[in-house]
Amino acid sequence: MKRIFQIFSLILVSYIAHAQVYTYPMLAKQFSTSYVTGSARMQGLGGTQSVLGADLSSIAGNAAGLGFYSRSEVGLNFALNSSQTDADYLSQSTRGTNNLFHMPNFGIVISGDYLSSSSWRGAFGIGYSRQVILTQPLNMEGTNNRSSYLDHLIQKAGDKGATGASLDNEFDPVYNTADSPEAAAYQAYLINPNAKTGGAPFERYLPNLPTQQFGYAVNSGSVSQWDISYGAAYQEHLYVGLGLHFTKLNTSQSQLWEERYAGNNFVEGFTYEEQLITTGSGISASLGVIYKLKPNLRVALNVQSPTYYDNIKEQLTGSMSPQISEIPVTGGYITNVKPVKLTPNEFTYQLVTPFRVSGGMAYFFGKRGLLSADVEMLNYAGMSVASAELGPYANQQFKDKYNSQISKNYQTVLNMKVGAEFRVSSAWTVRGGAALYGSGFSSTYDSIDRNQFQVSGGLGYRSSAYYMDFAVVQRTGKDAYTPYTLKNAADYASAALTLTNTQFTLGGGIFF
């Protein structure tokens, strides 16, 4: 482990919806966010899967739904996800797009009379599901007449009392690596110590020139899980289920920040890149109940424990690449400077995601169709992080700092979903749904409304031997991205983001 606390302040995009300064609370929120998952049928129904059974989604969702199976099934789903981000930065609009082909879930359900009492029957389910996918891109650009990212590095160097000598000590000439972005900028001749003090306030060449700024970010990876569940039915009225979920976290987040200085005879500009790779494994359990109040009316409750990630490993790398015209030095000029890499950082920590409770109600119009509604509660304020890699005292500082930020900036949210299904013939069904997802941010965080709205529709075909389903889901929301901050809020800007995510899912299965 090298310079662990250095990486707490680095800038990174944090995924669909919450691109901000990279912190552990923000990553915890990212890896815990609830999205529509499961089969094409449930996606078309707006994600109202807690009360509707006999579907592969029950394996990862409310396992009580497995009790509705009267025969075995194997199935899978494929999806094309298209993400779009519209950014407005310094009065200039840009758009980023990204597409991903993936498999939301697959599974197998084995149904039978596994319990000795004739009043009970049940089904086992084993499956794979993707709970979160990272696809949201970011492209932004604008002309900044107030500041540069270098001003942020100058401020950081001053805040820690750096001098030219101390920044030299952060540089390894053998490997051409620096321990911090400000040390990399110093070695790249982008910032210089004050001639009188030898340190702060650091300076940059011709700071009053307009700065053309470009930002790009790409995210990939997912939070996926293997699920083992069992659901049982008692006299076709009471359904109970238990699930065990093994989660795998594997994500990559990359950012590139570029600046150009027209008319600067010393420094033409620079490019700064970072990449964060995060991997880890976790485990959680769920317990669900579905009860038929009447033959055509049922209610459900499902409780899922937090996911406990024992060791999340992150690897952070980066580089600073200057574009130099000529830098005056003793004895002449420097016209070419090699890129300076950041010293690679590795760190492991533990994460506990929110406790969640979901409930639902469904009304069936005979065999003609149904209406369903779900409410899901997530306690984002209950997330927590720790690091056994640190010593006891340092770990306590780590927990105090970031868990207090979680308590302050996050809150409990309700996600509300509704869906409808109508059978147009004995084999064909049409579906539709809508959902509202709460942002999870408290009012003390900022004033941006990050709630996200989702609409969906679908079509299904079912025979006695197999079925096929299609669904399209579109989700929209707002966010903001701040590439860097300065002490004077008037000197830096944020990009206003409009996020759109559209997913087309095709799935099917066979009965046996």
N, C-alpha and C positions, 0 to 999 in steps of 0.2 A: 504494500500500500504506500503510495507517494502523495503527499500534500493533499490529504482527503478534503480538507475544508476549502481548498482552492476551488473545487469544482462546484461548490454550492452556488456560486454567483455567475457561472457561465450562462450564455444565452443559447436556448434551444427551443425549437417548436415542440409543443407538447401534445399534439394531435387534434383531431377533428374537434373542434369546439373550444379548445382552451390553449391557444398558442400564447404563451406568456414567458416570463423569465423562468428558466428551468429550476425547479425546486422539488424536494421530495414530497411535500404535500400535493403539488400539482401532478406529479407522476402517480401518486397513490390514487388521486381522483381519476386520472386517465385510465388506469388499469381496473377501476371499479365501476365505470360508467355503464349504465344499463341501456341496451339497444334491442331492437326486434331481432329475434333469433328463431331457430327451429325450422320446421318444414315449410314448404311453399304454402300449404293450406293455412297454417297458423300465421304466417306473414301476411297473407291476403286478408285475414281476419283481424288485422291490427295488432297481433301479438297477444290476443286474449286466450292464453293457453292454460291458465291455472285451473279453469273450470271445465274445459273440454278435454275429454279423454280419448282413448283409442287412437292415439297419434304418436309418432316417433318423438315428438317434442316433449312428451311426458317423461322420457328417460332423463333429460337434463332439467326439466321444469318440475311440475307437480307430479311426483311418482304415483300418486293415487290414481291418476288417469290410466295407468296400466291395468287397473282392475276392470276396465271396460272391455278389454280384449277377450274375445271368445275364440280366436284362432291366432296362429302365429303369423309373423310378418317380417320381411326384410325390405329395407328401402334406403334411398339416398337422395340428396338434393344437390344441384349445382347452381351457381349464381354468378352473374356479372354485375360488379359494383362500379358505378361511375360517380366520381366525386368532383365537385367544382367549387372553387373559392374565388369570389370577387372581392378584390381589395381596393380600398380608396385611401391613398397615402399622399399627403401633401398636395391634395387636389388633383391627383392623377390616378386613373382607374386602370387596373390590370386584372387578368383572369388566369387562374391555374387549373388544369384538369388532370385527372388520373383515372385509369381503369384497372380493375383487378378481377380476374377469374378465380373463383375459389369454391370450396365445398362447405356450405353452412353446417350440414350434419349428415350422418348416416347411422344406421343402427339395426338391431335385430331384436325382436320380441318373441319370447317363447311362452305360449299360453298353455295352461293346463290346471288340473285339480291337484295342486301341490300340498294342500292342507287336508288333514284327516277328516275334519268335519264337512259334511255335505253342504252345510250352509255357506261355506267359503270356497272361493276359487281365486286364482291369482295368476300373475304373469311376471316373468323376469325380463328385464331390458338391459342391453349393453350397447353403448353408442358413443359417437364422437360428435362434438359440437364446437362451433366457434362463437365465443361470447362477445368479443370485440375484435374488429379489424381496423388496421391503421392504413388509410388511403388518402386522407385529406391533404392536398398540396397547397403551396403558397407561393405566389409570384407577386412582387410589389416593387414599385420604383417611384421616384420623385426627386425634385430638386430642393435641397435643404439650404436655406440661406442663414440658418441660425447655428448649426452645429454639424459635427462629424462623429462617427463612432470613435475616432481617435480622441475626442474630447472626453468620452466615457473612460477610455483607458488612462488618459492623463489624470482624471479625477481619482481613479482607483490607485494609481501610483502615488498620488499625493496623500490619499487617505491612509495608506499603510506606511507613510514616511519613507518612501523609496528614494534612493539616490542612484546616480549612474553606476556607482560601484556595487550597490546591492542588487541592481538588476543584472549586472554582469555576473554576480554570484549565482543568479538563477539560470544561467546559460551554460550548457555543456557543449563546448566547441567540437568535441570528438564526434558526437552524434548530431550536432546542430539542432539541439532541442532546448526549449525554454520552459520554465516551470509555470508561467502564467502568460495570458495574452498581452499584458502590458510589457513584460520582459521580452516577448517575441517582437512586439512593435518597436521596442527600443533597439534590439539587435538588427531590425530591418530598416533602421534610420527613419522611422515614421514619427517617433516622438523623441525629444531631446531634453536633457536636464537644463534647468535654468543656469545661465552662464555665471551668475553671482553665487548661487547657493550650491550648485552641483547636484541639485535635486529638485524638489517642488518649489514653485509650480513648474511642472514640465510644459514643454511647448511643442508646437508643430509648425511646419512651414506654411506661410501665407494663410493664416486661419480665416481671413475675411472673404476668401473666394467662395462662390457657390459650390456646393457639393452635390454631385449627381449620385444618388444612392439606388442600389438594386438589392433585393432580397429574394432568396429562393429557399424553399424547404421541401423535403420529400420524406414521407413516413411510410414504413412498411412493417409487416409482421402482424401478429395477432395474439389474443388471449384465447386459448382453446382448452378443451377439457375432455377427458374420457369419463364416462358416466356409467355406473352400475346401479340399477334401481330395481325395486320390487314393489308391485302394487297388488292389493287384494280387495275383493268385493265380498261384502256380507249381505246375503239375501237381496242383492241388486238394489240396495238402498244406501249402504254405507261403504265408502271406498277409502282405504288408507294406503299410504305408500312411504317408502324410505329410500333415499338416494345417497350415494357416496360419489363425490366428484373430485377427480384428480386433474388439477389445472396446470397448464404449461404456458409460460410467458416467454415470448421470443419476438422482440421488436428492434427496429433500427430507425433512428431519427437523424437526419442529416440537414444541416443548414449551411448556406453560403451567403456571405454578406460582401458586397462589392461597392467600392466608392471610386469616383473619378473627379479630378480637380482640373477643370479647364483653365488654362493660363498659368498653371503652376510650373515654374521652370526647374523645380527641384524634385518634387514627387508628383507623378502623374496620377497615382491612385494605389489601391491595394485590393486584395481578395483575402477574406478570412473564412476558413471552413472549419466545421466541427461535425463529428459523428458520435452518437451515443448508441451503443448496442447493449440491450438489457435482456437477460435471460433469468429464468427462475421456475420453480415448481411449487405448487401449493395444494392444499386439500381442504374440502368443506363437506358438509352433510346437510341434507334437507329432509323435512318431514311434512307430509301433506295429507289433507283430508278433503273429500268431496262427499256431499250428502244430498240425496234427492228429497226435497221437501214435498214435492208432488211428482207424478210421473213426467210432467213437462217442465218442472222447475228445479234447478239444482244450485247449490252454493258450494264454495270452496275456500280453503285456507291453506296456505303453504308457507312454511318458515324455513329459511336457509341461513345457516350459520355463516359467520365471516369466513373468507378464505384465508388460511394461514400460510404465508410464504416463508419458509424457513431460511432460505438464502437466495436472495436476488442478487445477481452479479451484474455489474455495469462496467463497461469499458468505454472510456472517453478519449478520443484523439482529435487532433486539429492541426492547422497550419496557417501561417501568415505569409502571403506572397506579395511583396511590394513591386510596384512598377516605378522605377527610378529614372529620372532624366540625368541629373548630375548633382551629387552631394559634395559640397566643398569640405575638404579635410586638409590637415596639415600635409603639405607637399603635393597637393593636386586635387583631383576629383574622383569620386566613386560613381560609376555609371551602371554597375550591375550588382545586384544583391540577390543571393539565393533565397528561396523560401525558408522560413524558420518553422520547424515543427514544434508542436506542444509536446511536452513529456507525457507519454501515455499514462492514464490514471485508471486504476482498477479499484473497485470498492464493492463490498457485499453488505447487504442490510436485510432486515426482516420487515415484513409488511403484513398488517391485518386489514382486510377490506371491510366495508360496512356490513352490518347485520341487515337482512332484508326480510320483509313480510309482505306477502301478496294474497289477495283474496278476490273472488269473482262470483258472478251470478250469471246464469244462462237460462233463457226461456225458449222452449221448443214448440214450434207450431206443428205438432204432429211430425210427419215425415216431410213437410214442405220446406222447413227452414228453421232458423234460430236467430236469436239476438243474444249477444254476450257482452259482458263488461268486466274489466279488471281494474283493480287499484293496487299499486305496488309502492311500498314505503321503504326508502333506503336512508339509513342514518350515516350520512357522509361525515358528520362531526365525530363519529365513533371510530374513524380510521386511526391507525397508529403506526409509527415506524420506530425501529431500533436497530442497533448494529452491534452484534456480538464481536465483530472484528476489532472494535475499539476497546480500550480498557474500561473498567467500571466507571471511573469518573468522567471520561470523555463520552462514553455511551449515555450517561445520565444527562450531560449537556446536550448531546445530540437529540435525545428524546424530549427534553424540556423545550428546546428551541422549536423543533418542527411539529411536535404534537400540540403545542400551544398555538402555533399558526393554524393547524387544522381546526382546533376548537373555535378559533376566532373567525376564520374565513369560510367555513363550510357549515351546512345545516341539513336537517332532515327534509327530504322532498317526497312528494307524491307523484308517481307516474300514473296517468289515467288513460285507459284504452277501451275502445268499443269496437264491436265487429258484428257483421250480419252475414248470414248465409242463406241462399234461396235455391231450392232445387227446381230447375226448369224442366227436367224430365227425370225418368228413372235412373239415368246415368250421369247427367250433366248438372253441375252446380256452379253458381256465380257467388262471389264473395266481395265484401268491401269492409274497410275499417279506418279508424283514425285514432291517433294517440297524441298526448301531450306529455313531454318529458321535462321535469323540473331541472334547473341548472345545477342545483346543489350548492351554489355560492350564497353566502350570507350578504345582507345589505351593507355590511362593513367592508366588503371586498372592493366593489365599485358599483357604478350605477347602470351597467350594461345588463339588459334583459337577455340572458342566455337560454331561456326556455326554448325547447325545440318542438316543432309541430310536424306530425307525420300523417300521411294519407296512404292508403293501400287498396289494392283490388286484386282479384284473382278468379281463376276458372279451374274447375276440377272435373275429372271423368273417373267413374268408378264402376267396375264390373265385379263379378263374383270371384275372379281370379287375380285381378291386379287393379291398380289405380295410377293416375297421373294428375299432377297439379302444377299450375303456373301462377305466379304472383309478381306484382310490381309494387315497390314501396318507395316513396319519396319523402325525404326528411329535410327540413329547412330550419335555419337558425341564424343568429347573429353572434359575433364575437369581436375581439380586438387583438391586435398584436403590436407589442412595443419592442422594437429591436434593441433599444438601449435606453437608459435613463441618465439624467443629470440632476444636480441639486436644484437648479432652477427649472421648474416644469415648463416654462415658456420656451425653453431652448431645445426641447425634443418633441417628437410627434409620435402618434400611434396610428396604425392602419385600422380602419373600420372594415370588418369582414362580413360578407354574406356567404353562408355555407349551404350547399345543396348536395345531397347524397341520394342517388337513385340506384335501386338494386332490382334486377330481374332474376327470378328464381324459378327453376324448372326441377321438379322432383317426381318420384314415383316409387312404387313398391309392388311386391307380390305377396299373396297370402299362401300359407301352406299349413 
